[in-house]
Amino acid sequence: MPEILHEIEIEAPPETVFRAITTEAGFMEWWTLDVETTAEEGSIATFGFYDRSTVFRMRIDELVRDRLVRWTCLGEVEEWTGTSLLFELIEDEAGGGTVLRFSHTGWRAVTGFFRQCNTTWGALMYRLRDYCEGRTPGALFPG
């Protein structure tokens, strides 16, 4: 099965990155302004795009504070439904930063949409890094 894999070094501690990938305030600074989430295993996070013409619902399967976030996409976009997303945070002992390993797995096929999502996730990794390092990239998607 096709997989989207990204890794980026972030000059910020894991707790900063963890907040950016688990809180509404964090997501709004790098991904989308239309987000509803609670950092609790079993809860559903909702991300809206283009005035909610596109909505992703993610079940939060696993949270390990400052180390790991795992989701399963429940819908609404057919190609994403059933896929898994993993944010793995590895502390850089030497420099006090974080290595973020991101994967979006379980895709059924390599399609044009898969390729677009891969490109978008790559861009989002840099926005996430910039936000965690104190810059203000703003949400890639206004809502």
The first five atom37 places (N, CA, C, CB, O) and aatype in JSON, in Angstrom:
{
  "aatype": [12, 14, 6, 9, 10, 8, 6, 9, 6, 9, 6, 0, 14, 14, 6, 16, 19, 13, 1, 0, 9, 16, 16, 6, 0, 7, 13, 12, 6, 17, 17, 16, 10, 3, 19, 6, 16, 16, 0, 6, 6, 7, 15, 9, 0, 16, 13, 7, 13, 18, 3, 1, 15, 16, 19, 13, 1, 12, 1, 9, 3, 6, 10, 19, 1, 3, 1, 10, 19, 1, 17, 16, 4, 10, 7, 6, 19, 6, 6, 17, 16, 7, 16, 15, 10, 10, 13, 6, 10, 9, 6, 3, 6, 0, 7, 7, 7, 16, 19, 10, 1, 13, 15, 8, 16, 7, 17, 1, 0, 19, 16, 7, 13, 13, 1, 5, 4, 2, 16, 16, 17, 7, 0, 10, 12, 18, 1, 10, 1, 3, 18, 4, 6, 7, 1, 16, 14, 7, 0, 10, 13, 14, 7],
  "atom_mask": [
    [1, 1, 1, 1, 1],
    [1, 1, 1, 1, 1],
    [1, 1, 1, 1, 1],
    [1, 1, 1, 1, 1],
    [1, 1, 1, 1, 1],
    [1, 1, 1, 1, 1],
    [1, 1, 1, 1, 1],
    [1, 1, 1, 1, 1],
    [1, 1, 1, 1, 1],
    [1, 1, 1, 1, 1],
    [1, 1, 1, 1, 1],
    [1, 1, 1, 1, 1],
    [1, 1, 1, 1, 1],
    [1, 1, 1, 1, 1],
    [1, 1, 1, 1, 1],
    [1, 1, 1, 1, 1],
    [1, 1, 1, 1, 1],
    [1, 1, 1, 1, 1],
    [1, 1, 1, 1, 1],
    [1, 1, 1, 1, 1],
    [1, 1, 1, 1, 1],
    [1, 1, 1, 1, 1],
    [1, 1, 1, 1, 1],
    [1, 1, 1, 1, 1],
    [1, 1, 1, 1, 1],
    [1, 1, 1, 0, 1],
    [1, 1, 1, 1, 1],
    [1, 1, 1, 1, 1],
    [1, 1, 1, 1, 1],
    [1, 1, 1, 1, 1],
    [1, 1, 1, 1, 1],
    [1, 1, 1, 1, 1],
    [1, 1, 1, 1, 1],
    [1, 1, 1, 1, 1],
    [1, 1, 1, 1, 1],
    [1, 1, 1, 1, 1],
    [1, 1, 1, 1, 1],
    [1, 1, 1, 1, 1],
    [1, 1, 1, 1, 1],
    [1, 1, 1, 1, 1],
    [1, 1, 1, 1, 1],
    [1, 1, 1, 0, 1],
    [1, 1, 1, 1, 1],
    [1, 1, 1, 1, 1],
    [1, 1, 1, 1, 1],
    [1, 1, 1, 1, 1],
    [1, 1, 1, 1, 1],
    [1, 1, 1, 0, 1],
    [1, 1, 1, 1, 1],
    [1, 1, 1, 1, 1],
    [1, 1, 1, 1, 1],
    [1, 1, 1, 1, 1],
    [1, 1, 1, 1, 1],
    [1, 1, 1, 1, 1],
    [1, 1, 1, 1, 1],
    [1, 1, 1, 1, 1],
    [1, 1, 1, 1, 1],
    [1, 1, 1, 1, 1],
    [1, 1, 1, 1, 1],
    [1, 1, 1, 1, 1],
    [1, 1, 1, 1, 1],
    [1, 1, 1, 1, 1],
    [1, 1, 1, 1, 1],
    [1, 1, 1, 1, 1],
    [1, 1, 1, 1, 1],
    [1, 1, 1, 1, 1],
    [1, 1, 1, 1, 1],
    [1, 1, 1, 1, 1],
    [1, 1, 1, 1, 1],
    [1, 1, 1, 1, 1],
    [1, 1, 1, 1, 1],
    [1, 1, 1, 1, 1],
    [1, 1, 1, 1, 1],
    [1, 1, 1, 1, 1],
    [1, 1, 1, 0, 1],
    [1, 1, 1, 1, 1],
    [1, 1, 1, 1, 1],
    [1, 1, 1, 1, 1],
    [1, 1, 1, 1, 1],
    [1, 1, 1, 1, 1],
    [1, 1, 1, 1, 1],
    [1, 1, 1, 0, 1],
    [1, 1, 1, 1, 1],
    [1, 1, 1, 1, 1],
    [1, 1, 1, 1, 1],
    [1, 1, 1, 1, 1],
    [1, 1, 1, 1, 1],
    [1, 1, 1, 1, 1],
    [1, 1, 1, 1, 1],
    [1, 1, 1, 1, 1],
    [1, 1, 1, 1, 1],
    [1, 1, 1, 1, 1],
    [1, 1, 1, 1, 1],
    [1, 1, 1, 1, 1],
    [1, 1, 1, 0, 1],
    [1, 1, 1, 0, 1],
    [1, 1, 1, 0, 1],
    [1, 1, 1, 1, 1],
    [1, 1, 1, 1, 1],
    [1, 1, 1, 1, 1],
    [1, 1, 1, 1, 1],
    [1, 1, 1, 1, 1],
    [1, 1, 1, 1, 1],
    [1, 1, 1, 1, 1],
    [1, 1, 1, 1, 1],
    [1, 1, 1, 0, 1],
    [1, 1, 1, 1, 1],
    [1, 1, 1, 1, 1],
    [1, 1, 1, 1, 1],
    [1, 1, 1, 1, 1],
    [1, 1, 1, 1, 1],
    [1, 1, 1, 0, 1],
    [1, 1, 1, 1, 1],
    [1, 1, 1, 1, 1],
    [1, 1, 1, 1, 1],
    [1, 1, 1, 1, 1],
    [1, 1, 1, 1, 1],
    [1, 1, 1, 1, 1],
    [1, 1, 1, 1, 1],
    [1, 1, 1, 1, 1],
    [1, 1, 1, 1, 1],
    [1, 1, 1, 0, 1],
    [1, 1, 1, 1, 1],
    [1, 1, 1, 1, 1],
    [1, 1, 1, 1, 1],
    [1, 1, 1, 1, 1],
    [1, 1, 1, 1, 1],
    [1, 1, 1, 1, 1],
    [1, 1, 1, 1, 1],
    [1, 1, 1, 1, 1],
    [1, 1, 1, 1, 1],
    [1, 1, 1, 1, 1],
    [1, 1, 1, 1, 1],
    [1, 1, 1, 0, 1],
    [1, 1, 1, 1, 1],
    [1, 1, 1, 1, 1],
    [1, 1, 1, 1, 1],
    [1, 1, 1, 0, 1],
    [1, 1, 1, 1, 1],
    [1, 1, 1, 1, 1],
    [1, 1, 1, 1, 1],
    [1, 1, 1, 1, 1],
    [1, 1, 1, 0, 1]
  ],
  "atom_positions": [
    [[0.83, -1.18, 0.0], [0.0, 0.0, 0.0], [0.88, 1.24, 0.0], [-0.95, 0.0, 1.21], [1.92, 1.26, 0.66]],
    [[0.48, 2.26, -0.72], [1.26, 3.5, -0.75], [1.28, 4.19, 0.62], [0.69, 4.44, -1.8], [0.32, 4.12, 1.39]],
    [[2.39, 4.86, 0.89], [2.55, 5.59, 2.14], [3.13, 6.96, 1.88], [3.45, 4.81, 3.12], [3.94, 7.14, 0.98]],
    [[2.69, 7.92, 2.67], [3.3, 9.25, 2.67], [4.19, 9.3, 3.9], [2.21, 10.41, 2.69], [3.73, 9.05, 5.02]],
    [[5.46, 9.61, 3.7], [6.42, 9.64, 4.79], [7.21, 10.94, 4.73], [7.38, 8.43, 4.73], [7.72, 11.32, 3.67]],
    [[7.31, 11.63, 5.85], [8.09, 12.87, 5.94], [8.85, 12.87, 7.26], [7.18, 14.13, 5.82], [8.39, 12.3, 8.25]],
    [[10.01, 13.52, 7.26], [10.78, 13.71, 8.49], [11.36, 15.1, 8.44], [11.9, 12.62, 8.65], [11.9, 15.53, 7.42]],
    [[11.26, 15.82, 9.57], [11.77, 17.19, 9.62], [12.34, 17.46, 11.01], [10.65, 18.22, 9.26], [11.79, 17.0, 12.02]],
    [[13.43, 18.2, 11.05], [14.02, 18.62, 12.31], [13.42, 19.96, 12.71], [15.57, 18.71, 12.21], [13.3, 20.87, 11.9]],
    [[13.03, 20.05, 13.98], [12.41, 21.26, 14.5], [13.21, 21.74, 15.7], [10.92, 21.01, 14.89], [13.45, 20.97, 16.63]],
    [[13.62, 22.98, 15.68], [14.4, 23.55, 16.78], [13.45, 24.04, 17.88], [15.3, 24.7, 16.28], [13.35, 25.23, 18.16]],
    [[12.78, 23.08, 18.48], [11.87, 23.34, 19.6], [11.72, 22.02, 20.35], [10.45, 23.89, 19.11], [11.86, 20.95, 19.75]],
    [[11.45, 22.08, 21.63], [11.31, 20.85, 22.41], [10.05, 20.06, 22.02], [11.28, 21.17, 23.9], [9.1, 20.64, 21.5]],
    [[10.05, 18.75, 22.28], [8.9, 17.92, 21.93], [7.58, 18.44, 22.5], [9.12, 16.52, 22.41], [6.54, 18.3, 21.84]],
    [[7.58, 19.03, 23.7], [6.31, 19.5, 24.27], [5.7, 20.61, 23.43], [6.53, 19.99, 25.7], [4.48, 20.72, 23.35]],
    [[6.53, 21.44, 22.81], [6.03, 22.5, 21.93], [5.4, 21.91, 20.68], [7.17, 23.47, 21.53], [4.32, 22.33, 20.26]],
    [[6.06, 20.93, 20.09], [5.54, 20.27, 18.89], [4.26, 19.52, 19.23], [6.59, 19.31, 18.28], [3.3, 19.55, 18.47]],
    [[4.25, 18.84, 20.36], [3.07, 18.08, 20.77], [1.85, 18.99, 20.89], [3.33, 17.37, 22.11], [0.76, 18.63, 20.43]],
    [[2.01, 20.16, 21.5], [0.89, 21.1, 21.61], [0.42, 21.55, 20.23], [1.3, 22.32, 22.45], [-0.78, 21.73, 20.02]],
    [[1.34, 21.72, 19.31], [0.98, 22.18, 17.96], [0.19, 21.14, 17.18], [2.24, 22.54, 17.19], [-0.54, 21.49, 16.25]],
    [[0.31, 19.85, 17.56], [-0.38, 18.78, 16.84], [-1.5, 18.13, 17.65], [0.62, 17.72, 16.42], [-2.02, 17.07, 17.29]],
    [[-1.86, 18.78, 18.76], [-2.95, 18.21, 19.58], [-3.98, 19.24, 20.03], [-2.38, 17.54, 20.78], [-5.0, 18.87, 20.61]],
    [[-3.73, 20.52, 19.78], [-4.67, 21.54, 20.27], [-5.25, 22.34, 19.12], [-3.96, 22.48, 21.27], [-4.62, 22.51, 18.07]],
    [[-6.46, 22.84, 19.32], [-7.08, 23.7, 18.31], [-6.19, 24.91, 18.02], [-8.48, 24.16, 18.77], [-5.97, 25.25, 16.86]],
    [[-5.7, 25.55, 19.07], [-4.85, 26.73, 18.88], [-3.61, 26.4, 18.06], [-4.44, 27.32, 20.24], [-3.2, 27.19, 17.22]],
    [[-3.03, 25.23, 18.31], [-1.85, 24.82, 17.55], [-2.16, 24.6, 16.08], [0.0, 0.0, 0.0], [-1.49, 25.15, 15.21]],
    [[-3.19, 23.79, 15.79], [-3.55, 23.51, 14.39], [-3.86, 24.78, 13.61], [-4.74, 22.56, 14.33], [-3.55, 24.89, 12.43]],
    [[-4.49, 25.73, 14.29], [-4.89, 26.98, 13.62], [-3.69, 27.83, 13.2], [-5.79, 27.79, 14.54], [-3.84, 28.74, 12.38]],
    [[-2.54, 27.54, 13.74], [-1.34, 28.31, 13.4], [-0.58, 27.76, 12.2], [-0.42, 28.35, 14.58], [0.3, 28.44, 11.67]],
    [[-0.91, 26.52, 11.75], [-0.14, 25.97, 10.63], [-0.98, 25.16, 9.63], [0.96, 25.1, 11.16], [-0.55, 24.98, 8.49]],
    [[-2.16, 24.67, 10.03], [-2.91, 23.8, 9.13], [-4.21, 24.45, 8.66], [-3.21, 22.48, 9.81], [-4.3, 24.89, 7.52]],
    [[-5.22, 24.52, 9.53], [-6.51, 25.07, 9.14], [-7.13, 25.83, 10.31], [-7.46, 23.96, 8.66], [-6.93, 25.48, 11.47]],
    [[-7.89, 26.87, 9.98], [-8.59, 27.62, 11.02], [-9.86, 26.91, 11.48], [-8.94, 29.02, 10.51], [-10.38, 27.2, 12.55]],
    [[-10.35, 25.98, 10.68], [-11.59, 25.26, 10.98], [-11.25, 23.92, 11.61], [-12.45, 25.06, 9.69], [-11.12, 22.91, 10.91]],
    [[-11.11, 23.9, 12.92], [-10.72, 22.69, 13.64], [-11.48, 22.6, 14.95], [-9.2, 22.66, 13.89], [-11.66, 23.59, 15.66]],
    [[-11.93, 21.39, 15.25], [-12.55, 21.09, 16.55], [-11.88, 19.83, 17.07], [-14.12, 20.9, 16.43], [-11.96, 18.77, 16.44]],
    [[-11.22, 19.93, 18.21], [-10.54, 18.76, 18.75], [-10.37, 18.88, 20.25], [-9.18, 18.57, 18.08], [-10.37, 19.97, 20.81]],
    [[-10.22, 17.74, 20.87], [-9.86, 17.62, 22.27], [-8.76, 16.56, 22.32], [-11.11, 17.23, 23.19], [-8.9, 15.5, 21.72]],
    [[-7.7, 16.83, 23.01], [-6.57, 15.9, 23.08], [-6.89, 14.75, 24.04], [-5.29, 16.64, 23.54], [-6.35, 14.66, 25.14]],
    [[-7.79, 13.86, 23.58], [-8.18, 12.69, 24.37], [-8.29, 11.49, 23.46], [-9.52, 12.94, 25.12], [-8.91, 11.56, 22.4]],
    [[-7.68, 10.37, 23.87], [-7.81, 9.14, 23.1], [-9.28, 8.77, 22.97], [-7.01, 7.99, 23.76], [-10.05, 8.86, 23.93]],
    [[-9.66, 8.35, 21.76], [-11.04, 7.95, 21.49], [-11.92, 9.09, 21.01], [0.0, 0.0, 0.0], [-13.02, 8.84, 20.5]],
    [[-11.47, 10.33, 21.17], [-12.27, 11.46, 20.71], [-12.12, 11.62, 19.2], [-11.85, 12.76, 21.44], [-11.25, 11.02, 18.58]],
    [[-12.99, 12.44, 18.62], [-12.98, 12.7, 17.19], [-12.55, 14.14, 16.95], [-14.38, 12.42, 16.56], [-13.13, 15.08, 17.5]],
    [[-11.52, 14.31, 16.11], [-11.07, 15.64, 15.69], [-11.66, 15.9, 14.31], [-9.5, 15.75, 15.67], [-11.66, 15.02, 13.45]],
    [[-12.15, 17.11, 14.1], [-12.75, 17.48, 12.82], [-11.98, 18.65, 12.23], [-14.26, 17.84, 12.99], [-11.73, 19.65, 12.9]],
    [[-11.61, 18.5, 10.95], [-10.86, 19.53, 10.24], [-11.63, 19.9, 8.98], [-9.41, 19.04, 9.89], [-11.9, 19.05, 8.13]],
    [[-12.0, 21.19, 8.86], [-12.76, 21.65, 7.71], [-11.91, 22.49, 6.76], [0.0, 0.0, 0.0], [-11.01, 23.21, 7.18]],
    [[-12.22, 22.37, 5.47], [-11.48, 23.08, 4.44], [-12.46, 23.62, 3.41], [-10.44, 22.15, 3.76], [-13.5, 23.02, 3.14]],
    [[-12.13, 24.77, 2.84], [-12.93, 25.38, 1.77], [-14.39, 25.53, 2.18], [-12.83, 24.53, 0.5], [-15.29, 25.01, 1.52]],
    [[-14.61, 26.26, 3.29], [-15.96, 26.48, 3.81], [-16.71, 25.17, 4.05], [-16.76, 27.35, 2.85], [-17.91, 25.06, 3.8]],
    [[-15.97, 24.18, 4.54], [-16.51, 22.85, 4.89], [-17.0, 22.05, 3.69], [-17.64, 23.01, 5.87], [-17.77, 21.11, 3.85]],
    [[-16.54, 22.42, 2.48], [-16.85, 21.56, 1.34], [-16.02, 20.27, 1.43], [-16.58, 22.3, -0.02], [-16.36, 19.26, 0.81]],
    [[-14.94, 20.32, 2.19], [-14.13, 19.15, 2.5], [-13.97, 19.09, 4.02], [-12.72, 19.2, 1.78], [-13.59, 20.07, 4.65]],
    [[-14.28, 17.93, 4.59], [-14.17, 17.73, 6.03], [-13.49, 16.39, 6.29], [-15.57, 17.79, 6.73], [-13.85, 15.37, 5.7]],
    [[-12.5, 16.4, 7.17], [-11.85, 15.17, 7.61], [-12.21, 14.95, 9.07], [-10.3, 15.24, 7.42], [-12.09, 15.86, 9.89]],
    [[-12.65, 13.74, 9.39], [-12.91, 13.36, 10.78], [-11.88, 12.31, 11.18], [-14.38, 12.81, 10.96], [-11.76, 11.26, 10.54]],
    [[-11.14, 12.6, 12.23], [-10.07, 11.72, 12.7], [-10.36, 11.21, 14.1], [-8.72, 12.44, 12.67], [-10.62, 12.0, 15.02]],
    [[-10.33, 9.91, 14.26], [-10.41, 9.34, 15.61], [-9.0, 9.36, 16.19], [-11.01, 7.87, 15.6], [-8.04, 8.9, 15.56]],
    [[-8.88, 9.89, 17.38], [-7.58, 9.93, 18.05], [-7.38, 8.59, 18.74], [-7.49, 11.13, 19.09], [-7.98, 8.3, 19.77]],
    [[-6.52, 7.77, 18.14], [-6.32, 6.4, 18.61], [-5.3, 6.3, 19.73], [-5.9, 5.53, 17.47], [-5.42, 5.46, 20.62]],
    [[-4.28, 7.16, 19.68], [-3.21, 7.04, 20.66], [-2.55, 8.4, 20.86], [-2.17, 5.99, 20.22], [-2.24, 9.11, 19.91]],
    [[-2.34, 8.73, 22.11], [-1.6, 9.93, 22.5], [-0.58, 9.53, 23.55], [-2.57, 11.06, 23.03], [-0.94, 9.0, 24.6]],
    [[0.67, 9.79, 23.28], [1.72, 9.61, 24.28], [2.38, 10.97, 24.41], [2.77, 8.46, 23.87], [3.09, 11.42, 23.51]],
    [[2.14, 11.61, 25.52], [2.54, 13.01, 25.71], [3.98, 13.25, 25.27], [2.39, 13.41, 27.19], [4.91, 12.57, 25.7]],
    [[4.13, 14.24, 24.4], [5.42, 14.7, 23.89], [6.16, 13.64, 23.07], [6.28, 15.14, 25.03], [7.35, 13.79, 22.81]],
    [[5.45, 12.56, 22.66], [6.13, 11.49, 21.91], [5.39, 11.01, 20.68], [6.36, 10.33, 22.81], [6.02, 10.71, 19.66]],
    [[4.04, 10.94, 20.74], [3.34, 10.26, 19.66], [1.87, 10.66, 19.59], [3.46, 8.76, 19.81], [1.21, 10.83, 20.62]],
    [[1.38, 10.8, 18.37], [-0.04, 11.02, 18.11], [-0.42, 10.12, 16.94], [-0.36, 12.55, 17.8], [0.22, 10.15, 15.89]],
    [[-1.48, 9.32, 17.12], [-1.93, 8.42, 16.05], [-3.42, 8.61, 15.83], [-1.62, 6.93, 16.39], [-4.21, 8.61, 16.78]],
    [[-3.81, 8.78, 14.55], [-5.21, 8.96, 14.18], [-5.62, 7.92, 13.14], [-5.44, 10.37, 13.63], [-4.78, 7.36, 12.43]],
    [[-6.92, 7.67, 13.07], [-7.53, 6.96, 11.95], [-8.55, 7.89, 11.34], [-8.2, 5.6, 12.41], [-9.37, 8.48, 12.04]],
    [[-8.5, 8.02, 10.01], [-9.46, 8.88, 9.32], [-10.77, 8.12, 9.13], [-8.89, 9.36, 7.94], [-10.79, 7.04, 8.54]],
    [[-11.85, 8.69, 9.64], [-13.17, 8.08, 9.55], [-13.95, 8.58, 8.33], [-13.97, 8.36, 10.81], [-14.9, 7.91, 7.91]],
    [[-13.59, 9.68, 7.76], [-14.28, 10.25, 6.61], [-14.1, 11.74, 6.65], [0.0, 0.0, 0.0], [-13.46, 12.24, 7.57]],
    [[-14.57, 12.41, 5.77], [-15.59, 12.29, 4.76], [-15.0, 12.0, 3.38], [-16.42, 13.54, 4.72], [-15.73, 11.55, 2.49]],
    [[-13.73, 12.24, 3.18], [-13.1, 12.06, 1.88], [-12.79, 10.58, 1.68], [-11.82, 12.92, 1.75], [-12.04, 9.99, 2.45]],
    [[-13.36, 10.0, 0.64], [-13.28, 8.55, 0.43], [-11.85, 8.02, 0.4], [-13.97, 8.18, -0.87], [-11.56, 7.0, 1.03]],
    [[-10.95, 8.69, -0.3], [-9.58, 8.18, -0.4], [-8.83, 8.21, 0.94], [-8.8, 8.99, -1.43], [-7.88, 7.46, 1.13]],
    [[-9.26, 9.09, 1.86], [-8.62, 9.14, 3.17], [-9.27, 8.17, 4.16], [-8.7, 10.56, 3.73], [-8.62, 7.76, 5.12]],
    [[-10.5, 7.78, 3.93], [-11.23, 6.95, 4.9], [-10.48, 5.64, 5.15], [-12.66, 6.66, 4.4], [-10.16, 4.91, 4.21]],
    [[-10.21, 5.36, 6.41], [-9.5, 4.15, 6.81], [-7.99, 4.3, 6.83], [0.0, 0.0, 0.0], [-7.28, 3.38, 7.25]],
    [[-7.48, 5.44, 6.39], [-6.04, 5.64, 6.45], [-5.62, 6.0, 7.88], [-5.59, 6.74, 5.46], [-6.45, 6.42, 8.69]],
    [[-4.34, 5.83, 8.16], [-3.79, 6.13, 9.49], [-2.74, 7.22, 9.37], [-3.19, 4.87, 10.14], [-1.96, 7.25, 8.43]],
    [[-2.74, 8.11, 10.36], [-1.75, 9.18, 10.42], [-1.0, 9.06, 11.73], [-2.42, 10.57, 10.28], [-1.59, 8.85, 12.79]],
    [[0.32, 9.21, 11.65], [1.17, 9.08, 12.82], [2.15, 10.24, 12.86], [1.92, 7.74, 12.83], [2.86, 10.51, 11.89]],
    [[2.18, 10.93, 14.0], [3.19, 11.95, 14.27], [4.07, 11.37, 15.38], [2.53, 13.35, 14.69], [3.6, 11.19, 16.5]],
    [[5.32, 11.1, 15.08], [6.24, 10.56, 16.08], [7.29, 11.62, 16.39], [6.91, 9.24, 15.57], [7.95, 12.13, 15.48]],
    [[7.44, 11.95, 17.67], [8.37, 12.99, 18.11], [9.57, 12.34, 18.8], [7.68, 13.99, 19.06], [9.42, 11.57, 19.74]],
    [[10.75, 12.67, 18.3], [11.98, 12.12, 18.86], [12.83, 13.28, 19.34], [12.75, 11.24, 17.8], [13.23, 14.15, 18.56]],
    [[13.11, 13.29, 20.63], [13.89, 14.38, 21.2], [15.33, 14.3, 20.73], [13.83, 14.35, 22.74], [15.96, 13.24, 20.78]],
    [[15.85, 15.43, 20.28], [17.25, 15.55, 19.91], [18.01, 15.91, 21.18], [17.48, 16.63, 18.77], [18.04, 17.06, 21.61]],
    [[18.62, 14.9, 21.77], [19.3, 15.09, 23.07], [20.39, 16.15, 23.0], [19.9, 13.77, 23.54], [20.6, 16.88, 23.96]],
    [[21.08, 16.23, 21.88], [22.22, 17.15, 21.78], [21.79, 18.6, 21.69], [23.06, 16.8, 20.57], [22.38, 19.47, 22.33]],
    [[20.75, 18.87, 20.89], [20.4, 20.26, 20.64], [19.12, 20.73, 21.27], [0.0, 0.0, 0.0], [18.79, 21.91, 21.15]],
    [[18.38, 19.87, 21.95], [17.14, 20.28, 22.59], [15.97, 20.42, 21.64], [0.0, 0.0, 0.0], [14.9, 20.89, 22.02]],
    [[16.17, 20.0, 20.39], [15.09, 20.08, 19.42], [14.34, 18.76, 19.3], [0.0, 0.0, 0.0], [14.44, 17.89, 20.16]],
    [[13.58, 18.65, 18.2], [12.74, 17.49, 17.97], [12.86, 17.05, 16.52], [11.27, 17.79, 18.31], [12.89, 17.89, 15.62]],
    [[12.94, 15.75, 16.31], [12.79, 15.2, 14.97], [11.35, 14.72, 14.89], [13.83, 14.02, 14.68], [10.9, 13.92, 15.71]],
    [[10.62, 15.21, 13.89], [9.25, 14.78, 13.67], [9.24, 13.82, 12.5], [8.31, 16.0, 13.4], [9.65, 14.16, 11.39]],
    [[8.75, 12.61, 12.76], [8.52, 11.63, 11.69], [7.02, 11.52, 11.51], [9.17, 10.23, 12.04], [6.28, 11.18, 12.43]],
    [[6.58, 11.82, 10.3], [5.16, 11.8, 9.97], [4.9, 10.72, 8.94], [4.69, 13.19, 9.45], [5.66, 10.56, 7.99]],
    [[3.83, 9.97, 9.15], [3.41, 9.0, 8.13], [1.89, 9.04, 7.98], [3.88, 7.58, 8.5], [1.15, 9.21, 8.95]],
    [[1.47, 8.87, 6.74], [0.05, 8.78, 6.41], [-0.06, 7.52, 5.56], [-0.5, 10.08, 5.64], [0.28, 7.52, 4.38]],
    [[-0.54, 6.44, 6.18], [-0.49, 5.11, 5.56], [-1.89, 4.55, 5.32], [0.31, 4.15, 6.43], [-2.89, 5.08, 5.8]],
    [[-1.92, 3.45, 4.57], [-3.18, 2.76, 4.32], [-3.9, 3.22, 3.06], [0.0, 0.0, 0.0], [-5.07, 2.88, 2.85]],
    [[-3.22, 3.98, 2.22], [-3.81, 4.41, 0.96], [-4.02, 3.18, 0.07], [-2.91, 5.46, 0.24], [-3.2, 2.26, 0.08]],
    [[-5.09, 3.17, -0.68], [-5.4, 2.04, -1.54], [-4.62, 2.07, -2.86], [-6.88, 2.0, -1.83], [-4.34, 1.02, -3.43]],
    [[-4.27, 3.26, -3.34], [-3.61, 3.38, -4.64], [-2.89, 4.72, -4.74], [-4.62, 3.23, -5.79], [-3.21, 5.67, -4.03]],
    [[-1.93, 4.77, -5.64], [-1.27, 6.03, -5.96], [-2.09, 6.7, -7.06], [0.24, 5.8, -6.41], [-2.09, 6.28, -8.22]],
    [[-2.79, 7.73, -6.65], [-3.64, 8.49, -7.57], [-3.12, 9.92, -7.63], [-5.14, 8.45, -7.13], [-2.18, 10.28, -6.93]],
    [[-3.74, 10.73, -8.46], [-3.4, 12.15, -8.48], [-3.66, 12.8, -7.13], [0.0, 0.0, 0.0], [-2.89, 13.65, -6.69]],
    [[-4.75, 12.39, -6.47], [-5.08, 12.95, -5.16], [-4.03, 12.57, -4.12], [-6.47, 12.48, -4.71], [-3.64, 13.39, -3.29]],
    [[-3.57, 11.31, -4.17], [-2.49, 10.87, -3.27], [-1.26, 11.75, -3.46], [-2.14, 9.38, -3.54], [-0.67, 12.2, -2.48]],
    [[-0.87, 11.99, -4.7], [0.3, 12.82, -4.98], [0.11, 14.25, -4.47], [0.59, 12.83, -6.49], [1.03, 14.84, -3.9]],
    [[-1.08, 14.81, -4.66], [-1.36, 16.16, -4.15], [-1.27, 16.21, -2.63], [-2.74, 16.63, -4.6], [-0.72, 17.15, -2.06]],
    [[-1.81, 15.18, -1.97], [-1.76, 15.13, -0.51], [-0.32, 15.01, -0.02], [-2.59, 13.95, 0.03], [0.05, 15.63, 0.98]],
    [[0.5, 14.23, -0.72], [1.91, 14.1, -0.35], [2.59, 15.46, -0.42], [2.62, 13.09, -1.27], [3.34, 15.82, 0.49]],
    [[2.35, 16.2, -1.48], [2.93, 17.53, -1.62], [2.44, 18.46, -0.52], [2.6, 18.11, -3.0], [3.22, 19.2, 0.07]],
    [[1.14, 18.42, -0.25], [0.56, 19.29, 0.77], [1.12, 18.96, 2.15], [-0.96, 19.17, 0.79], [1.46, 19.87, 2.91]],
    [[1.23, 17.67, 2.49], [1.81, 17.3, 3.79], [3.24, 17.81, 3.9], [1.76, 15.78, 3.99], [3.66, 18.25, 4.97]],
    [[4.0, 17.73, 2.8], [5.37, 18.25, 2.84], [5.39, 19.74, 3.17], [0.0, 0.0, 0.0], [6.17, 20.18, 4.01]],
    [[4.52, 20.5, 2.52], [4.44, 21.94, 2.79], [4.0, 22.19, 4.23], [3.46, 22.61, 1.81], [4.51, 23.09, 4.89]],
    [[3.06, 21.39, 4.71], [2.57, 21.56, 6.08], [3.66, 21.28, 7.11], [1.38, 20.65, 6.33], [3.69, 21.92, 8.16]],
    [[4.56, 20.34, 6.83], [5.64, 20.06, 7.77], [6.51, 21.31, 7.99], [6.51, 18.89, 7.26], [6.94, 21.58, 9.11]],
    [[6.76, 22.05, 6.92], [7.56, 23.27, 7.05], [6.8, 24.36, 7.8], [7.98, 23.79, 5.68], [7.4, 25.12, 8.57]],
    [[5.5, 24.45, 7.59], [4.69, 25.43, 8.33], [4.67, 25.07, 9.82], [3.24, 25.49, 7.77], [4.79, 25.94, 10.68]],
    [[4.51, 23.78, 10.12], [4.53, 23.31, 11.5], [5.88, 23.65, 12.14], [4.26, 21.79, 11.57], [5.93, 24.16, 13.26]],
    [[6.95, 23.35, 11.44], [8.29, 23.68, 11.96], [8.41, 25.17, 12.25], [9.38, 23.25, 10.96], [8.86, 25.57, 13.32]],
    [[8.01, 25.99, 11.27], [8.13, 27.44, 11.46], [7.34, 27.91, 12.68], [7.65, 28.18, 10.21], [7.83, 28.73, 13.45]],
    [[6.13, 27.41, 12.84], [5.31, 27.8, 14.0], [6.0, 27.39, 15.31], [3.91, 27.17, 13.9], [6.09, 28.19, 16.24]],
    [[6.47, 26.16, 15.38], [7.1, 25.67, 16.61], [8.39, 26.42, 16.92], [7.39, 24.18, 16.49], [8.79, 26.51, 18.09]],
    [[9.05, 26.94, 15.9], [10.29, 27.67, 16.1], [10.06, 29.17, 16.33], [11.2, 27.47, 14.9], [11.02, 29.95, 16.39]],
    [[8.79, 29.57, 16.47], [8.49, 30.94, 16.85], [8.13, 31.88, 15.72], [0.0, 0.0, 0.0], [7.9, 33.07, 15.96]],
    [[8.09, 31.38, 14.5], [7.63, 32.22, 13.4], [6.12, 32.09, 13.28], [8.33, 31.84, 12.06], [5.52, 31.23, 13.93]],
    [[5.51, 32.91, 12.48], [4.04, 32.91, 12.39], [3.6, 32.64, 10.94], [3.46, 34.26, 12.88], [3.21, 33.56, 10.23]],
    [[3.66, 31.38, 10.51], [3.28, 31.09, 9.14], [1.78, 31.25, 8.89], [3.72, 29.69, 8.78], [1.37, 31.55, 7.77]],
    [[0.97, 31.04, 9.91], [-0.48, 31.07, 9.75], [-0.96, 29.78, 9.11], [0.0, 0.0, 0.0], [-0.18, 28.99, 8.57]],
    [[-2.26, 29.58, 9.18], [-2.86, 28.36, 8.63], [-2.73, 28.35, 7.11], [-4.35, 28.25, 9.03], [-2.94, 29.37, 6.46]],
    [[-2.39, 27.19, 6.55], [-2.33, 27.04, 5.11], [-3.73, 27.17, 4.52], [-1.69, 25.68, 4.72], [-3.92, 27.7, 3.42]],
    [[-4.72, 26.67, 5.27], [-6.11, 26.71, 4.82], [-6.91, 27.62, 5.75], [-6.73, 25.28, 4.78], [-7.0, 27.35, 6.95]],
    [[-7.48, 28.68, 5.22], [-8.19, 29.62, 6.08], [-9.53, 29.09, 6.62], [-8.42, 30.88, 5.34], [-10.11, 29.71, 7.5]],
    [[-10.01, 28.0, 6.11], [-11.26, 27.47, 6.68], [-12.14, 26.8, 5.68], [0.0, 0.0, 0.0], [-13.21, 26.31, 6.04]]
  ]
}
